[in-house]
Amino acid sequence: MMMSEAEFELLVSDALDELPPDLAALIDNCVILVEDAPPPDEPGLLGLYDGIPLTERGTGYGGVLPDRIFIYRLPTLAICETAEDVREEVHITVVHEIAHHFGIDDARLHELGYD
């Protein structure tokens, strides 16, 4: 599947816009970044959360760099056949990584259908 960086970034933006407003308002000190490829040691990774989940932030939390959510374009495109497949996979990946920001682990996400 081929898709420009701009088209892919728009899908990520759309996925963020689809979050319930009450949930989106709770995201704190977190940026979403689109990159072409994941770290070399994890070539098939579609997304990555790097930060301190909200559930682990204590009273001493402050003055830290924002958490980062990475959405990786090339591995996502590699597993998709259509633009609609890409849209769906981006949505799933964005929700998955934001869930990590809220302290939800992979086991619970699997139970909810976000593999």
C-alpha angles and dihedrals in degrees: 000000000000124000132156122245090247093052091048093048089052089056090052090049090049091051090053091048089054093060113108106263093234090055095043090052090060095058105109132191094347133129128198115219131186117212131172099233139018124233112301092247091059105041097164097050113126098188142000135200115210116182149055112306117233089246091060099047113109135185090284093060110116143100092041130133115261121272111255130222114194122199112194117216105193099050089046092052090046093062097042129082101188139029088250090055089053092049091051094045092048090051092050092047094048092049091046094053094043088052088058088053086057091050099257111145130217094259092058092043089053089053088052092050098255102126 
